[in-house]
């Protein structure tokens, strides 16, 4: 067997293995590829949205805790610097706010990739 036949045989074997494992997009129509891309982006966006919502809920709870402390000690202390636990609550809120902003940014990035593929209403003037 000469080298050309061996090269051809190995190429055919590799292609058949790739196709059988589903790793080849050569035989998929553009519509199938687009539908798969939209479905993948939608799954990613839903996960990022869930994380963003969780972070927003944590931030809301943290702010609620901080304002409860302020309200509780409002009459006792003239200056908010001396309210017990306020500094820790404010630092916790700041850290959670950074986490919520990051989650929101990630969700928005995925949405920006997904939105061109979604159907638009005829009166939608945003795009």
N, CA, C and O of each residue as an XYZ file, in Angstrom:
508
protein
N       0.843     -1.162      0.000
C       0.000      0.000      0.000
C       0.894      1.233      0.000
O       1.843      1.313      0.779
N       0.602      2.174     -0.851
C       1.460      3.358     -0.895
C       0.945      4.424      0.085
O      -0.133      4.289      0.663
N       1.722      5.455      0.250
C       1.467      6.483      1.261
C       0.191      7.262      0.958
O      -0.521      7.643      1.887
N      -0.118      7.507     -0.305
C      -1.321      8.262     -0.653
C      -2.578      7.526     -0.203
O      -3.503      8.147      0.320
N      -2.621      6.205     -0.400
C      -3.788      5.429      0.012
C      -3.923      5.419      1.531
O      -5.033      5.500      2.057
N      -2.798      5.320      2.236
C      -2.845      5.347      3.699
C      -3.362      6.689      4.211
O      -4.149      6.744      5.156
N      -2.915      7.758      3.581
C      -3.378      9.093      3.970
C      -4.859      9.264      3.717
O      -5.570      9.843      4.538
N      -5.331      8.763      2.580
C      -6.747      8.854      2.244
C      -7.589      8.022      3.203
O      -8.642      8.467      3.661
N      -7.126      6.821      3.503
C      -7.865      5.942      4.412
C      -7.953      6.564      5.804
O      -9.020      6.557      6.419
N      -6.849      7.097      6.297
C      -6.872      7.693      7.638
C      -7.763      8.936      7.676
O      -8.428      9.194      8.679
N      -7.775      9.698      6.594
C      -8.642     10.872      6.523
C     -10.108     10.465      6.545
O     -10.910     11.066      7.260
N     -10.460      9.454      5.771
C     -11.840      8.967      5.732
C     -12.256      8.429      7.097
O     -13.372      8.680      7.552
N     -11.369      7.696      7.744
C     -11.674      7.158      9.072
C     -11.900      8.291     10.068
O     -12.854      8.248     10.844
N     -11.042      9.297     10.056
C     -11.186     10.424     10.976
C     -12.489     11.174     10.729
O     -13.184     11.539     11.677
N     -12.823     11.405      9.462
C     -14.075     12.096      9.146
C     -15.284     11.285      9.587
O     -16.238     11.843     10.127
N     -15.256      9.990      9.366
C     -16.400      9.163      9.755
C     -16.567      9.124     11.269
O     -17.692      9.131     11.768
N     -15.462      9.083     11.999
C     -15.536      9.113     13.461
C     -16.077     10.461     13.927
O     -16.918     10.516     14.825
N     -15.606     11.535     13.331
C     -16.068     12.867     13.704
C     -17.558     13.020     13.454
O     -18.284     13.529     14.309
N     -18.019     12.584     12.291
C     -19.434     12.685     11.947
C     -20.271     11.806     12.867
O     -21.342     12.218     13.312
N     -19.797     10.606     13.153
C     -20.571      9.698     14.009
C     -20.674     10.211     15.439
O     -21.653      9.922     16.126
N     -19.691     10.960     15.893
C     -19.739     11.529     17.233
C     -20.527     12.832     17.278
O     -20.726     13.396     18.354
N     -20.971     13.311     16.139
C     -21.778     14.526     16.096
C     -20.963     15.797     16.151
O     -21.517     16.863     16.418
N     -19.687     15.724     15.913
C     -18.842     16.900     16.003
C     -18.638     17.614     14.694
O     -17.812     18.523     14.611
N     -19.358     17.235     13.683
C     -19.163     17.836     12.369
C     -20.447     18.537     11.947
O     -21.526     17.945     11.970
N     -20.321     19.794     11.564
C     -21.478     20.570     11.139
C     -21.636     20.602      9.624
O     -22.463     21.350      9.104
N     -20.859     19.809      8.921
C     -20.907     19.842      7.460
C     -22.255     19.421      6.906
O     -22.678     19.906      5.857
N     -22.930     18.519      7.605
C     -24.168     17.965      7.073
C     -25.411     18.606      7.683
O     -26.525     18.132      7.459
N     -25.231     19.664      8.440
C     -26.372     20.363      9.029
C     -26.715     21.567      8.166
O     -25.836     22.237      7.624
N     -27.990     21.821      8.053
C     -28.431     22.967      7.260
C     -28.177     24.249      8.054
O     -28.046     24.204      9.278
N     -28.106     25.379      7.371
C     -27.919     26.651      8.083
C     -29.038     26.919      9.095
O     -28.805     27.528     10.139
N     -30.247     26.461      8.780
C     -31.363     26.650      9.705
C     -31.146     25.853     10.994
O     -31.434     26.335     12.090
N     -30.632     24.619     10.844
C     -30.353     23.800     12.025
C     -29.254     24.430     12.877
O     -29.353     24.476     14.103
N     -28.215     24.910     12.215
C     -27.118     25.547     12.945
C     -27.609     26.786     13.690
O     -27.243     27.015     14.843
N     -28.444     27.584     13.016
C     -28.978     28.795     13.633
C     -29.874     28.441     14.819
O     -29.801     29.083     15.867
N     -30.715     27.424     14.655
C     -31.608     27.008     15.742
C     -30.810     26.505     16.942
O     -31.154     26.802     18.086
N     -29.745     25.745     16.685
C     -28.899     25.258     17.776
C     -28.197     26.409     18.487
O     -28.075     26.409     19.712
N     -27.738     27.384     17.717
C     -27.063     28.539     18.305
C     -28.030     29.335     19.176
O     -27.676     29.754     20.278
N     -29.245     29.542     18.684
C     -30.246     30.279     19.448
C     -30.593     29.532     20.729
O     -30.700     30.136     21.796
N     -30.769     28.215     20.621
C     -31.100     27.413     21.805
C     -29.973     27.463     22.834
O     -30.225     27.573     24.034
N     -28.734     27.383     22.362
C     -27.583     27.434     23.272
C     -27.500     28.799     23.955
O     -27.309     28.876     25.169
N     -27.644     29.878     23.174
C     -27.601     31.219     23.750
C     -28.751     31.435     24.729
O     -28.582     32.090     25.758
N     -29.916     30.886     24.408
C     -31.074     31.031     25.287
C     -30.836     30.327     26.622
O     -31.171     30.866     27.677
N     -30.259     29.126     26.578
C     -29.951     28.406     27.824
C     -28.936     29.183     28.662
O     -29.081     29.299     29.879
N     -27.912     29.711     28.000
C     -26.889     30.483     28.717
C     -27.515     31.731     29.327
O     -27.249     32.068     30.481
N     -28.358     32.421     28.538
C     -28.991     33.644     29.025
C     -29.894     33.357     30.226
O     -29.888     34.110     31.199
N     -30.672     32.268     30.162
C     -31.550     31.929     31.284
C     -30.743     31.664     32.552
O     -31.156     32.059     33.642
N     -29.599     31.001     32.417
C     -28.741     30.739     33.573
C     -28.165     32.044     34.126
O     -28.146     32.251     35.339
N     -27.698     32.921     33.238
C     -27.145     34.206     33.679
C     -28.236     35.068     34.311
O     -27.984     35.763     35.296
N     -29.442     35.028     33.752
C     -30.560     35.789     34.311
C     -30.903     35.275     35.707
O     -31.175     36.065     36.611
N     -30.890     33.961     35.885
C     -31.167     33.375     37.200
C     -30.128     33.838     38.219
O     -30.470     34.208     39.342
N     -28.849     33.815     37.816
C     -27.788     34.262     38.723
C     -27.929     35.746     39.042
O     -27.716     36.165     40.179
N     -28.286     36.534     38.039
C     -28.477     37.965     38.242
C     -29.642     38.226     39.191
O     -29.552     39.093     40.060
N     -30.723     37.488     39.032
C     -31.879     37.640     39.923
C     -31.530     37.247     41.357
O     -31.953     37.909     42.304
N     -30.762     36.172     41.516
C     -30.334     35.751     42.855
C     -29.460     36.824     43.504
O     -29.622     37.132     44.685
N     -28.540     37.386     42.733
C     -27.660     38.428     43.269
C     -28.465     39.675     43.634
O     -28.183     40.318     44.644
N     -29.454     40.016     42.830
C     -30.303     41.172     43.133
C     -31.109     40.941     44.409
O     -31.288     41.860     45.208
N     -31.589     39.729     44.595
C     -32.337     39.406     45.815
C     -31.435     39.502     47.044
O     -31.849     40.015     48.083
N     -30.189     39.002     46.923
C     -29.241     39.116     48.034
C     -28.950     40.580     48.348
O     -28.853     40.961     49.514
N     -28.812     41.397     47.307
C     -28.550     42.818     47.501
C     -29.729     43.491     48.197
O     -29.540     44.321     49.086
N     -30.926     43.137     47.796
C     -32.124     43.708     48.420
C     -32.174     43.355     49.906
O     -32.480     44.211     50.737
N     -31.875     42.102     50.243
C     -31.864     41.677     51.645
C     -30.773     42.406     52.433
O     -30.986     42.794     53.581
N     -29.623     42.588     51.820
C     -28.522     43.275     52.487
C     -28.885     44.731     52.772
O     -28.616     45.244     53.858
N     -29.492     45.388     51.797
C     -29.917     46.782     52.002
C     -30.992     46.870     53.077
O     -30.989     47.788     53.897
N     -31.904     45.917     53.065
C     -32.963     45.891     54.072
C     -32.354     45.773     55.465
O     -32.776     46.467     56.391
N     -31.365     44.896     55.614
C     -30.688     44.715     56.906
C     -30.008     46.011     57.346
O     -30.092     46.393     58.513
N     -29.339     46.679     56.420
C     -28.642     47.926     56.750
C     -29.633     48.995     57.206
O     -29.388     49.688     58.194
N     -30.748     49.131     56.493
C     -31.729     50.152     56.859
C     -32.464     49.800     58.153
O     -32.887     50.694     58.886
N     -32.619     48.512     58.437
C     -33.194     48.111     59.724
C     -32.274     48.525     60.868
O     -32.738     48.996     61.907
N     -30.967     48.348     60.674
C     -30.013     48.791     61.699
C     -30.090     50.301     61.898
O     -30.111     50.784     63.030
N     -30.132     51.031     60.808
C     -30.205     52.490     60.912
C     -31.476     52.918     61.637
O     -31.441     53.794     62.501
N     -32.584     52.302     61.286
C     -33.857     52.664     61.898
C     -33.884     52.288     63.384
O     -34.406     53.034     64.212
N     -33.320     51.136     63.705
C     -33.319     50.642     65.083
C     -32.554     51.578     66.016
O     -32.984     51.845     67.138
N     -31.418     52.068     65.535
C     -30.560     52.890     66.382
C     -30.651     54.377     66.071
O     -29.817     55.158     66.528
N     -31.648     54.772     65.302
C     -31.759     56.163     64.858
C     -31.860     57.131     66.036
O     -31.207     58.175     66.044
N     -32.667     56.789     67.016
C     -32.881     57.697     68.146
C     -31.723     57.663     69.137
O     -31.440     58.664     69.796
N     -31.058     56.524     69.243
C     -29.972     56.385     70.215
C     -28.716     57.144     69.811
O     -28.056     57.762     70.646
N     -28.393     57.091     68.525
C     -27.130     57.658     68.070
C     -27.388     58.818     67.115
O     -28.163     58.701     66.166
N     -26.732     59.924     67.380
C     -26.849     61.083     66.500
C     -26.059     60.862     65.213
O     -26.513     61.222     64.127
N     -24.890     60.274     65.343
C     -24.005     60.074     64.203
C     -24.058     58.604     63.798
O     -23.871     57.724     64.638
N     -24.307     58.334     62.532
C     -24.453     56.962     62.046
C     -23.168     56.141     62.142
O     -23.213     54.916     62.029
N     -22.034     56.791     62.346
C     -20.764     56.069     62.409
C     -20.708     55.113     63.597
O     -19.979     54.122     63.561
N     -21.468     55.400     64.643
C     -21.379     54.613     65.867
C     -22.466     53.547     65.975
O     -22.556     52.870     66.999
N     -23.277     53.384     64.964
C     -24.321     52.359     64.999
C     -23.652     50.990     64.944
O     -22.895     50.712     64.013
N     -23.921     50.127     65.933
C     -23.284     48.799     65.947
C     -23.676     47.967     64.724
O     -24.859     47.808     64.422
N     -22.684     47.449     64.038
C     -22.924     46.571     62.890
C     -23.165     47.286     61.578
O     -23.267     46.642     60.534
N     -23.260     48.617     61.610
C     -23.562     49.352     60.374
C     -22.407     49.282     59.384
O     -22.623     49.114     58.184
N     -21.193     49.410     59.878
C     -20.035     49.364     58.984
C     -19.958     48.011     58.287
O     -19.724     47.946     57.080
N     -20.152     46.932     59.038
C     -20.115     45.587     58.452
C     -21.248     45.399     57.447
O     -21.060     44.797     56.390
N     -22.429     45.922     57.791
C     -23.572     45.805     56.878
C     -23.321     46.578     55.588
O     -23.676     46.115     54.504
N     -22.709     47.755     55.704
C     -22.411     48.556     54.517
C     -21.353     47.877     53.649
O     -21.457     47.884     52.422
N     -20.334     47.290     54.284
C     -19.303     46.576     53.521
C     -19.883     45.349     52.827
O     -19.537     45.054     51.683
N     -20.769     44.636     53.525
C     -21.421     43.470     52.925
C     -22.277     43.896     51.730
O     -22.276     43.247     50.684
N     -23.004     44.999     51.907
C     -23.837     45.504     50.807
C     -22.971     45.876     49.605
O     -23.344     45.599     48.465
N     -21.833     46.494     49.848
C     -20.952     46.909     48.762
C     -20.418     45.696     48.005
O     -20.368     45.697     46.775
N     -20.019     44.659     48.746
C     -19.511     43.439     48.104
C     -20.606     42.747     47.299
O     -20.364     42.282     46.185
N     -21.802     42.680     47.860
C     -22.917     42.045     47.151
C     -23.306     42.872     45.930
O     -23.678     42.319     44.895
N     -23.222     44.186     46.050
C     -23.549     45.051     44.909
C     -22.573     44.831     43.754
O     -22.978     44.825     42.591
N     -21.286     44.650     44.070
C     -20.309     44.343     43.024
C     -20.646     43.021     42.343
O     -20.573     42.911     41.119
N     -21.017     42.014     43.143
C     -21.385     40.705     42.608
C     -22.633     40.814     41.726
O     -22.703     40.199     40.662
N     -23.614     41.597     42.175
C     -24.851     41.773     41.406
C     -24.575     42.504     40.095
O     -25.140     42.154     39.059
N     -23.716     43.512     40.134
C     -23.364     44.237     38.908
C     -22.659     43.325     37.911
O     -22.929     43.383     36.711
N     -21.763     42.489     38.405
C     -21.050     41.558     37.526
C     -22.025     40.572     36.892
O     -21.947     40.308     35.692
N     -22.943     40.027     37.692
C     -23.931     39.080     37.166
C     -24.831     39.752     36.136
O     -25.171     39.155     35.114
N     -25.210     40.983     36.404
C     -26.054     41.722     35.463
C     -25.312     42.001     34.158
O     -25.890     41.889     33.077
N     -24.042     42.363     34.256
C     -23.240     42.607     33.050
C     -23.111     41.344     32.204
O     -23.221     41.402     30.979
N     -22.878     40.202     32.853
C     -22.770     38.940     32.116
C     -24.089     38.600     31.428
O     -24.104     38.149     30.283
N     -25.189     38.819     32.135
C     -26.510     38.548     31.558
C     -26.765     39.455     30.358
O     -27.301     39.009     29.343
N     -26.383     40.723     30.471
C     -26.583     41.668     29.365
C     -25.729     41.315     28.152
O     -26.174     41.485     27.017
N     -24.515     40.830     28.372
C     -23.656     40.434     27.250
C     -24.279     39.288     26.462
O     -24.289     39.301     25.231
N     -24.800     38.297     27.183
C     -25.432     37.160     26.506
C     -26.707     37.613     25.810
O     -27.005     37.159     24.706
N     -27.469     38.513     26.451
C     -28.698     39.017     25.831
C     -28.375     39.761     24.532
O     -29.100     39.635     23.545
N     -27.289     40.532     24.537
C     -26.898     41.257     23.325
C     -26.574     40.304     22.178
O     -26.815     40.624     21.014
N     -26.032     39.138     22.505
C     -25.749     38.141     21.463
C     -27.022     37.448     21.002
O     -27.150     37.098     19.829
N     -27.964     37.248     21.919
C     -29.189     36.509     21.613
C     -30.238     37.369     20.918
O     -30.928     36.878     20.025
N     -30.375     38.612     21.293
C     -31.486     39.448     20.827
C     -31.590     39.607     19.312
O     -32.711     39.698     18.812
N     -30.497     39.647     18.547
C     -30.677     39.767     17.092
C     -31.396     38.571     16.463
O     -31.974     38.696     15.383
N     -31.365     37.431     17.122
C     -31.993     36.232     16.571
C     -33.467     36.111     16.945
O     -34.184     35.282     16.385
N     -33.916     36.922     17.877
C     -35.299     36.825     18.330
C     -36.211     37.651     17.431
O     -35.782     38.663     16.877
N     -37.465     37.229     17.282
C     -38.393     38.003     16.454
C     -38.704     39.340     17.123
O     -38.824     39.424     18.345
N     -38.831     40.371     16.313
C     -39.115     41.709     16.816
C     -40.535     42.094     16.451
O     -41.043     41.716     15.395
N     -41.166     42.846     17.330
C     -42.503     43.353     17.067
C     -42.390     44.456     16.025
O     -41.397     45.182     15.993
N     -43.388     44.583     15.184
C     -43.295     45.554     14.091
C     -43.249     46.990     14.586
O     -42.749     47.860     13.874
N     -43.758     47.268     15.792
C     -43.755     48.628     16.316
C     -42.612     48.880     17.287
O     -42.549     49.941     17.908
N     -41.716     47.924     17.424
C     -40.578     48.060     18.325
C     -39.576     49.014     17.697
O     -39.020     48.725     16.638
N     -39.343     50.145     18.342
C     -38.454     51.166     17.782
C     -37.079     51.167     18.426
O     -36.261     52.039     18.137
N     -36.814     50.192     19.303
C     -35.515     50.173     19.979
C     -34.387     49.789     19.037
O     -33.255     50.221     19.254
N     -34.641     49.002     18.007
C     -33.572     48.553     17.106
C     -33.733     49.163     15.756
O     -32.928     48.904     14.861
